[in-house]
Structures are given as C-alpha cells and as structure tokens.
Amino acid sequence: MEEERMKRYMKNRNQFLQKVELFMQSRQQLPQKSESLLQGKKELVQNTEPILRRVERLSKQIIYPSRILLFFLVTSLTLFSCDKFLQENPKDKLPEEDVYNTISEVYLNAVASLYTYVGGYSDSQGLQGTGRGVYDLNTFTSDEAIIPTRGGDWYDGGFWQGLYLHDWGVENDAIQATWEYLYKVVMLSNKSLERIDKFAETHSDAALPAYRAEVQAMRAMYYYYLMDLFGRIPLVQSSSVAMKEVVQSERKTVFEFVFKELQEAAPLLSDAHSNQSGPYYGRITRPVATFLLAKLALNSEVYTDNDWTDGQRPDGKNIKFTVNGNELNAWETVIYYCDQLKALGYNELEPKYETNFSIFNESSIENIFTIPMNKTLYTNQMQYLFRSRHYNHAKAYGLSGENGPSATIEALETFGYETAEQDPRFDICYFAGVVRDLKGNIIKLDDGTVLEYLPWKVALDITDTPYEQTAGARMKKYEVDPTATKDGKLMENDIVLFRYADALLMKSEAKVRNGASGDEELNEVRSRVNASSRPATLENILSERQLELAWEGWRRQDLVRFGKFTRAYSSRPQLPDEGNGYTTVFPIPEKIRVMNTKLKQNPGY
C-alpha cells in the first residue's frame, strides 16, 4: 500500500504527458546496453518504478488529474511562468498533505523531483545541454566559441552576434529566461527544505539529515550560478516570500552564504561518485559539493568584490576561510578541497581523455558530476553537436545538424592548430579539414564537392563569402552516438559538468597564486595526452584550461578571473567603457526590475 501512495510530480500537463510516454517506452524498448551500464540508470529511476503501474491508469484519466498532480501543475504555472518572478501567492494554499506521509514520499517529492531540472529539453532550461541558457552565456560570450552569421542562418535578430560582442542589453529574453530558470530551482529547493523540516517535526527517519543536506547543496549550487552570472542578486530562503519583501544582496553576502551552506551540507552527503552507476547516479554527493567549494574559493577574489567596476579587487591571500577548524586563505582553501577530492577517491585521471565523453561514459574515474542521458528513460537533451555540424555531416551519421558553432581564431591559436606544436587534444575536440563519416568515407556537399571545414576562415559574419557553409572548426568532443534520436539531441553520452582534471588545474593555479610551484598538477593533466611539459605560469594555466576544458562551459568564468574577459579579440572590439569590467556580469533583466523597483541595475547597464 505504501508503494501505491507514491505521487507524480511534473511541471505542466504537456510535460506530464511526455513523461508518461517515455515511461511506457522504457518498459517496451530498453536500449541495447550492457547490463552493467544500464543498471545505474535503472537504479536512478527505481524510486519512480512504483508509479508506473498507476501511470497506465492515469494516462487514461488525465482529463481528471489527481489533487497532487494538480498541485504541481498549478504551482509551476502560477509561480514560475515566463513573465513572473517570485509570485506573492504561496504554494501552501494548495493541498499537499498527501504528498509527504512517508520517508519515501519525502525523497520522491522533495529531493528526487529537483533533479528533473538539472538537465533540460527546452531553451534556457538546464545547466547544460540546451540553448540560450547557462552554457551559452558562459561560452559564446568568450574567446572560445562563436556562432557566425551564415547568410540567412544564425542571425536570429542579432542574438548570437550580441553574445559574442557583449552587446546583450537589459531586455534580452535569453538572459531573463536563464534568471527565471535558476530562481525556479531555488524556489523549489526552498519549498523542499520547508517540507523536509516539517516532516522532521514528527518523524525521526535516519535518512532525513542527508536528504536535507542534498537539497541544501542543490540550492547552494543554483545560487552559485546566479551569483556568477548576475553578481548582486536577491537571496531568498522562503518559498512564500512576497515580492515586496524581496531585497538585493551584495555579491559577497551571497558568496558567503553559498560557501557556508555547502560546508554544512558536505559532511552529511554520501561519498559516492555520482557520475557512476548506482543509487546516487546523477545526484549531488560529497565530491560534487567539495568540487564546488574549491571552485568558489578559486573565484573568491571576484565573488567578494562588491564593486567590480572600480578597478580594484580583493587579494586572495587576504581572504580568509575557516576550514576544518583552521584559518586558510583563498588559495590554501582551494588546495585543501582539491586534496579532499583525492581522499574521496578522485586521485587519478582517466587514462584516455576521450573516455570522459564516450557514449557510455558512466564508468569514467574522472567525471565528478554529470547530467544523465538516456534516450529512453530521460528527456534531457544535448544540442551542442547537433548545432555545430554541417547539415551533410550530420546526415552522414543519420542525424541532423544546424551548421553553426565554431572555434574562434583565439582558440585555434591556443591549440597551435597547423603548427608543429599543435596540441594533441585538438583532433579530439574539433572537426577540421576534410570530413568523413563513421566508416571513413569522405562526406560531400550537395554540389558534389568535398566537405572541408576551414577553421581560419571563421568570423562573426561570413555571409556571401565562399566559405559561408564551411568556415570554422566544429565541436567533436563527445563521441558520436549513431543511435541518437531527436535529430541527435537524445544521446547516451552523459553531459559532463565537473571533472577531476579541472580540480588539478584549480590546485595548480592556487599554488602559483600563493607563491608555490603548480608544475606537478599542470603537467599531470598534460602528460595524460602526451603533451610536453610546461612551467605552471598563470598564462600557461589559463591556456591549459582552454585546451583541457574546451567547450565545457568554463571559459567566461576563467577569463573574468584572469582579468581578460573584456579585452578585444578577433571580430570583437571592446565596447565603450567596457574596460571597467561592467560586462563581467549580466544585467538584472529589466522585466524583473519592473516587477520589483527595489532591485538596482548592475553598474554600466
């Protein structure tokens, strides 16, 4: 009977119907995987398996949704619609007593439900995988990647050019949608924490502290992204806050809150490697929180600076943290948490770089946090390969493409493309030159000429040039899944968010900034791909981060930390007054400010 009381949770009626369809498919068409790889994905959804028997009945009765389903539908539509932010109507007004009667229901509705938002299938939803969201704001605003205008393709009202030029304005729909997505998960996390706390008043289940810590870490992670992107933001810790009560916090205040929340949550989390098969697959575990703590400390000079336009920045040696009872500066804190990852079992790199991005990359010993992908079980999508490949290139794989994103001139130079020192990772990360299908056959254009990508011909606008269709090296990093569906966007490769190679580079950088040698960590990363050794200077570390972490969504943050985000580069002149650093954060969306005039716009906008 307990299993029969498990309830459904969905964002809206359409998404619910889509989930029903996917659940039915998962029972009829299990993918042809080895049992060991599929086991983790089965275990991740084992908590929803009791629902399946009722889903069949619900699918026939959808015109009369249950009270609990109705609660989730109305909640999402009233609190988190595209044109609203922190509605005054509290969710408590809707009946929800039946959702939290047992510890299994608490897990399902207050913890597991949050993970449906980490990935996504619609624009601006998900931390990675979709378009016009967190990933695009962190990637196509940098010197790493560009989407050239190709005749009638990829202009989109100037959106992509605006990202690259840092000319996005205060009424940019994608920036607003990203803000709303991140706050949606924050508010859902607030609600989950409240429900867990209420349940704990009358229950003493041993799992409750860990569940609460997991949600606490989830909320902290989303506030980390908000703080990184927008600087000064509202710090809301209640699900029923009224708009008139929302106030803006200084960036340093948000940073200190996020760091403290993660420090408190980490010891209560499982030590499991969440990228690997098992009951914690795809979840926030202690290694994930530890990685985030190192990342926060690494960027603390930026995050504790409440005025990023005055030309001054705090010194990491003078920023202090209390860690395990000891006072450490920012760089010592980074080193501590990177070493903690070793203690948690992340102490070596995957022997082959490519394995981290293979079709079945759940076995990676290096990946720390990933977005689970499965074209049968999940709706998460990956658009990056789909967007980048030429139409005929994708067609040769039996997939679709949009002939868009390419490597910049600066990225080619960093990789040493077409030089004797070309980095070994270039051919892993990019398609360049003559393109072949999976059998080695040369791919041709519609007119019969050979399809050849021309990396050096990339520019912001290549309309009416001979290389309008072929300019630019294209994304190759994730192994081609020839069985992918939905134009290639529903693939098996889990999307990599955090991995151990990044932690090694963070430690190298922290040691150098603290006056020590970071050679060991830098060259451990380089030796994995048989690249020659280099001294760990800050310049070399920044270059290495682009080489190692290409197209993984870190470039904007890295450039901001190194003070290079606002400089001019190929096809991108510096904006007037941009030298003061105002574009290192995005504007508070104007429509959000209209709803709450107490929110002050970030300087420079």
N, C-alpha and C positions, 0 to 999 in steps of 0.2 A: 504493500500500500504506500510505503514511503516513496518508492520509485514513481508511483502513479501521480504523486503530488509535485513532481518536478515541473517547473513552468518555463514557458517560452519567453525569449526576450529578443526584440527586433526594433529597428529604428523607425520603420514605417511599413505600411501594408505591402508595398511593392517589394521591399527588401525581404519581408517575411515570406512572400510567395516564392521569391528566388531561392531562399534558403531551403524551403520545402522541396523544391525541385532538385536542388543539389544533394540534399539528404537522400532522396529517393534514388538518384543516380549512384550515390556512393554505395548503396546496397546492391545495385544491379550490375554495376560496371566497375568493380575495383580495378585499379590500374595494374598493369603487369610489372610489378616491382618485386624485388627480393623480399622475403618475409621480414628480414631484419630491418630494412629501411622503412618498410611500411608500418612496422609495429609502433614506432614513435608517434606517427600521425594517427594511428588508431587510438593510442593511449590518450592523446591530446583531446580527442572528442569523446572519450569513454564516459565523461560526465554528462554528455548530452544523449548518449545512447538510449537511456530510459525514455527519453522524449519521443523517440522515433515511432514507437508503437501508437502513440497518440497523435503524431503528426498526420498519419494517414487519415485519421478521423477528422482532425482539424482542417485538413485541406479540403474536405468535403463540406465543412461547416464554416468556412472562412467569412461568409457573409455575416455570421454572428460570432465575432471574436470574443474570447473569454475576457473576464474583467482584468486579468493580469496582462494579457496581450494588449487590451485596450489601454491599460495604464502606460505601457511602453510606447504605444503608438502616439497617444495624446501628449505624453511627456516630451517625446522627441520633436513633435511638430510645434508644440507651444513654446518650449524653452529654447530650442536650438534651430529655428528656421533661419534661412539665409539673411533675412533683413532684421533680425532681432538679436540682442545681446543681453544676457542675464535678465530675463523677464522677471517682473515682480511676483508673478503667480507661483507660489511654492508648489513643488510636486507633492508635498504632504497632503494636499487637499484631495488627492486621488486615493482610492482604496488600494492598499498593498499588503495588508496583514498576512494574506495567504502566501506571500512570496518568501517569507523568512521564518518558517516554522521549524526547520531542521538545519543542521550544520551543512548538509549537502546543498540545500537550497540557498544558504548564505554564500557558499562558494560559487554556485552557478550564477546567481543574480547579482552579487556584489563584487565578485572577483573575476571569474571567467568571462563575464559579459564585456568587461573593459577591453579584452584582447581583440574583440571584433573590430576595434577602431585603430589598432596599430598599423595594419595594412589597409588597403582600400581598393576600390574599383572605379571611383568617380573622381573628377578633378578636385584637387586641393584636399582630398581626404587621404589619411595615412601618412606615416613618417617617411616612407619611400615607396616607390613603385608606380605612383600615379603622376599626372602632370599638374602644373600650375600650383604646386604646393611647396612644402618644406624643402624637398630636394631641389626643385627648380630654382627656388630663391637662393639656395646655397651654392648652386653650380653654375647657372647661366648668367650670374652676376659677376663671375670671376674670370680670371685669365686662363681658365682650364678648358671651357667648353663654350660653344657658340652655335646658335641656330641661324644660319644665313637665310636671308630672303631670297627665294629661288623663283623668280617670276611671280606667278600667282600663288605660290606656296610659301607658307611660313611668314607672312606679313602679319596677319591677324590683328589689324588695327594698330600695328606698331608695337604690340605687346612684347615680342621677343627681342626686338631691337631695343626697346626701353629697358628691359632687364640688363642687357649687356652694357648699355650706355649709362646705367644707373639713373635713368630718367623715367622713374616709375610713377611719380605723382602721388597725391594723397587720396585719390579716389580709385585706385587700382583694385579691380574686382578680385583678382587672384590673391593679393595681399590681404584683403578683407576676409576672403573665404578661408585663408590659412589661419588667420587670427581666430575666426569663429570655430574652426575645426579644433584647434588646440584648446580653446576655452571650453568647448563642448566636453572634451575628455576630462578636463579639470573639474567641471561641474558634476559630471557623472561620478568621478572619483570622490568628490565631496559627499555626494549622496551615499555612495557605498560605505565610506567611513562612518557616516552617521548611522546607517543601518547596522553595521557590524557592532558599533558601540552600544546601540540599543539592544541588540541580541545578547550582547555580553552581560547586560544587567541582570538577565535571568538564566543565563547558560554559562557553563564553565568548560566548554569543549577545548581540548588541548590545542586544536588547530587554529583557534581564533587569533592569538597574537601573531602568528605567521601570516594569516590571511590579511590582517590589518596592516602589517608591515609591507606586504606586497602591494596593496592599494596605495599606501603612503608613498612608496617608492615610485609607483606609476605616476601619481600626481606630481611628485618632485621632478620626474623626467620631463613631463609636459611643461612644467614651469621653467625648466632649464631651456627648452626650445623657445618658449615665449620670451624669456629674458635675453637670450642670444640674438633673436631676430628683432625685437622691438625695444629693448632697453628698459625704460620706465613703464611699468605695467600695473594694473590692479592685482593685488594679492588677495584673492577671495578664498575663504576657507569654509564657507557655508553654502549649501545647495539652495537655500531660500532667501538669499540676500536680495534686498530691494535695490533697484537701480540707483535711487537717491543716496544709498549708503556706500556705493562703490567709490573707493578713492584710489589714487595712483600712488604706488610705492616707488621709492628710489631704486635704481638698479642694484645698488649694494645691499639694500634691505632684502630684495628678492633673492639675491645670490646667497646671503647668509641663511635665509630660510631654507632654500633648496639644499644647501650643504648640510645643515643640521638635520633635516628630515631624512636624508639618505644615510647619514651617520647613525641615526637612531634605528632606522629600518634594517640596515645591512646585517647586524648580528642575528636577527630573527629570521632571516631568509635562508632558504635551502642553499647548500653549497653546490648543488647540481649544475652541470653545464647545460644551459637551456637550449643551446643550438642542437643538441644531440637527442636521439630518440629516448623517450622515457616520459614519465608523468609530468616533468617540468619543461617539456619541449615547448619553446616559444614563449616562456614566461620570464618574468623578472626574478632572477635569483641573486645570490650574494655576489658572484662575479660581475653581473651586469651593474649592480649598484656600485661596486668597487671601481669598475672602469669609469663610471660617471663621476665619482669623487675625484679620480685622477684628472679627468678632463676639466672639471670645474676648477681645480687648483691650478692647472696649467694656464687657464684663461683668466685667472683671478685679477691680474692687472687690468684687464678690460672690464670685467664684471663688477669690480669695486670702484670703478671710475664713474661718478655720477654726472660728470660733465665731460663728455668725450670730444667736445669741440674746442677746448681751451688750450690744446697743445701740450698738456701735461698728463702724466699717467702715474699711478702709484708704482712703487718698486716692489717686485715680488719678494725680495729679501726682507722687506719690512712688513709684509702681510703675514699675520700670524694665525695659525690654526692649532686647536687642541686636539691631538690625535693620540688615542690610547694613553691618555694621561700626560703626554709630553707636548711642549710647545714647539711647533715646527714652522719654518717659513713656507711660502708657497711652493718653492721648488723641492724642499725636503718632503713636503706633503705629497707632491706628485710621485716622487721616488718611493715613498712608503706604500702608497696604494698600488703602484705598479708591481712592487715586490709582493704585496698581498695577493695579487693575481697568481703569482708563482706558487704561493702557499696553497692556493685554491686549485692547483692542478694545471694552470696555464704556464708552462715553463719551457715550451719549445714551439717552433713554427712547423706548420705543415710542410713536409719535405718538398712537395710540388706546389708552387704558387697557384696553379690552375685549380687544384682540388678544392680550394675555398669557394669556387664559383661554379663547380661542376653541377651536372643535372641532379645528382644525388649527393649534395654537399652536407648532409646531416652528420656525416662521420668526421668532419673536419676537427682536428685537435686544436685549432687556432681560432675559429669563429667563436665569439662570446655571446652575441645577441643577434638573432635573425628573425625575419618575418617568414613564417611557414608558408610554403606554396604547394598547392596540390590542385590540379585542375578538376578533380572530382569532389574533394572534401571542402575546399575553401573558395571564397570569392576574391581573395587578394589577387591583384594583377601586377604585372611588371611591364611598363611601357617603354623602357629605355632602349632596348634592342629594336623593338617594333618601330620606334620613332626614327632611329638612326639609319637603318639600312635602306638602300635604294630599292625601289619597287621590284625590279627584276632580281635583285639579290635575294630579297625575302621570298619571292615567288619560287626561286630555285630550291628553297628549303621547304616549299609547300606552305609558306606562311605569308603574311602581309607586311608591308613596310610603308614608311612615310617620308623617307629621304630627307632627313632633317639634321639633327645634332651632329656636330663635328668637333674635332680637336682644334684648338686655336694655334696660331703661329707660335705663341709663347710656350705652349705645351710641346710642340714639335721640337723647339729649341732645347727645352729642358731634357727631353728624351734623347737628344742628339740624333734626331732622325736623319738618315742618309749620311752619317759620318762614321768614321772608324770607331768612335766611342758610343755608338747607338746602344741605349740601354736594352738589356735582354727582355725586359717586360713590355717593350713597345709592341712587338708582334703578338703578345698575349692580350694586350689591352685594346688594340686598334686593328681595323681592317685598313690596309693601304695598298696602292698599286692594283694590279690585276686581281680580280675577284673570282673565286672558284666555288662550286657547290660542294656538298659534303662528300661527293665521290671524286673530287679533284677536277671536274670538268669546268672549263672556262665559261663564265656567265657573260651573256651579251645583252646589249641594249636592243630596243625594238627595231632599230635600223640595221641591226646585224653587226655593229662594231663592238669591240670588246669593252666590257665594263671595267673601267680602271679609275679607282679613286685617286684624286690628285690633291694630296694634303696641303701643299704650299699655296694652292690657289684659293684657299678659304678666305672669305672676307664677310663683312656684315651684310652686304647686298651684292649678289653676283647675278642679278637679273640681266638678261640679254648678253651674257658672256658665253664663250664656247664651252665653259665648264659649269654652267648653271646646274646641271644634274649630277655632276661628278666631283665637284670640289669638296675637299675635306676628308680627313681620316675618320672612320666611323667606329662606334663602340663595338667591342668584341669581347669584353671581359668575361661575361657569363657564357658558359658552354651552350651551344645551340641544342635546344630540345626539339627534335623533329616531330615529336608527338604533341607539341603545344597546341592549344586551341585558342579560340577568340582572337584570331589574327596573330597568334604567337604570344599574347599577353598572359594567358593562363598557362604557365610553365611549371616545371617541377623544381627548378633551382630556387632554393630559399634565398631571400634577399638579405644580404649581409649589412648589418648596421654597425656592430662593434667587433673588432678582432684584435688578437694579441700583438700582431705586428705594429699596430698603432700604439699600443702600450709601450713597446720597446722604443719607438721613436719619441713618445712623450717623455720617457725616462731619460733618453739621450739628451733631449732638449733641456730638460730640467737640470740635469747635471752641468751642462755647459753654462746655462744662465746662473747657476750657483757657483761657478768658478772651478768646476771639476772637468774631467775628460768624459765625453759621451761616446768615445770611439767604439767601445765594445758593443753597445746596443745598436748603434747605427750600422756597423759592419756585420752584425749578426743578421740583420734584415737584408743587406746587400749580398751576403755570401749565399743566401738561400737560392738566389737566381744566378749565381756565379758572376756577379758584378764585382769589379775591382774595388779594393778598399779605399776609403776616403777619410780624411780627418773630420771630426764632428764639429764643424763650424756652424753657426746659425744659418748661414747661407746654404751650406750643403744639406743641413737638416730640412730646411724648407723645400729645397729641390727634391730631396728624398721622399718627403711626404707626398709630393705630386706624383713621383714615379711609382711609389708603392700603393698609394691610396687613390689612384686615378679614378674619377667618376664615382667615388663612393660617398660624395656629399659633404666633404670636409673643407673644400678649397676656400670658400668665402671666410669661414672662421679662421683658418690658418693665415690668410692674407691680412685680416684685421689684426690678429695678434702680433704679426710681424711688421705692422705699420705700412703695408703695401697695397691695401685694398683700393685706395682712391687714386693711385697713380695712373697715368695714361699708358695705354699699350695699344697694340695693333687694332685698328678700326675703332678705338675708343679714346677720344680726347678727354682730359679731365674736365669735369663740369665747373662752371664758375663757383668759387668759394668752396669747392669740394675738398680742397686741401686741408680744411679744418676737421675733416672726418665725419661730417654730418650724415653721409650715406652709409656709414658703417652699421647703422641700424635703419630699419624701415620705418616709415611714418605710421603713427597711430591712424588707422583708417578713418577717414572723415565722417562716414556714416555712423561709426561708433561714437565719435565725439559729439555728433549732433544729438545722439540719444543721452549722452551724459556730458554736459558742458564743463564739468569739473575736470575732465581729462585734458591735460595740456599736451599740445602737439610737440613732438620731438624737435629740438632746435634745427634750424636750417630749412624746414619744410613750410 
